[in-house]
Amino acid sequence: ETAVFQTPNYHVTQVGNEVSFNCKQTLGHDTMYWYKQDSKKLLKIMFSYNNKQLIVNETVPRRFSPQSSDKAHLNLRIKSVEPEDSAVYLCASSLNWGSSYEQYFGPGTRLTVL
Amino acid sequence: AQKVTQTQTSISVVEKTTVTMDCVYETRDSSYFLFWYKQTASGEIVFLIRQDSYKKENATVGHYSLNFQKPKSSIGLIITATQIEDSAVYFCAMRDGGTGSKLSFGKGAKLTVSP
C-alpha cells in the first residue's frame, strides 16, 4: 500500500513535556510537509522539506523542530509543549517541489495538551 | 501575500442535486495553481481537482468541475449528482508558481448531503 502514514494517531500530554510525531510516505515523493489544523479547521503550513532539505519554515515557535532522515520520512518534535499546541498535525507529501503538484495527506496526529 | 477566501461556511443539499462552492483568491503572481481538497468526517484530506492559472478550460474530474473566472479571481467547485458520501468539509487552496511558495488554504465549507 502506498500512502502517507503517521504515528501516533492521538497523543495526550501535559504542558512542558516533549513529544515526537512520525511521518512516512511510500509514494516515492521528494517533498514532504507538516501542517497544523486548529480547532476551527484552519490549515496552516509549518515546514516543507525537499529531499531532506528544509525549504520552508513558517513563523513557528522554536520549540517545534522537524527532522528528516531521508526523503521518505519527516518527523516533528515539539519541545516543551504549550496549551496552544493542541491541534491536529498533518503530514503531507508531493511528487516534488513544483507548485502544480497536489499534496497527499496522512491521517493526522491529534495532540491534546493538558 | 496570497490569500484564499471561502465565504460559505455550511451548505446543505439534497442528494442527486448540483452544488457550487465558492472561493476567491488574491495573488500578485501571474502564474499560480488552484486546488480543491475534501476532508471527510474521519479527518482524511483528499485532493479533488486542480486548475492551472494559464489554462482557460475549466478542469473536470468525475463529478467535480471548476468554474474558473480569472478576472474575478474566483474558482468555484461544482459537484453534480451529489451523493451522501460527498458530505465533508471542502477546502479551496492556492499556490503561487514561484520558488519557495506554499499552499494556502481557505477556511473550508461544510457540505451536508441528505437523502
Chai-1 contact restraints between the chains, C-beta under 6 A:
chainA,res_idxA,chainB,res_idxB,connection_type,confidence,min_distance_angstrom,max_distance_angstrom,comment,restraint_id
A,K41,B,G108,contact,1.0,0.0,6.0,A-B,restraint_1
A,L43,B,F105,contact,1.0,0.0,6.0,A-B,restraint_2
A,I45,B,K102,contact,1.0,0.0,6.0,A-B,restraint_3
A,V56,B,K102,contact,1.0,0.0,6.0,A-B,restraint_4
A,S99,B,F33,contact,1.0,0.0,6.0,A-B,restraint_5
A,S99,B,R95,contact,1.0,0.0,6.0,A-B,restraint_6
A,S99,B,G97,contact,1.0,0.0,6.0,A-B,restraint_7
A,S99,B,S101,contact,1.0,0.0,6.0,A-B,restraint_8
A,S100,B,F33,contact,1.0,0.0,6.0,A-B,restraint_9
A,E102,B,F47,contact,1.0,0.0,6.0,A-B,restraint_10
A,F105,B,I45,contact,1.0,0.0,6.0,A-B,restraint_11
A,G108,B,G43,contact,1.0,0.0,6.0,A-B,restraint_12
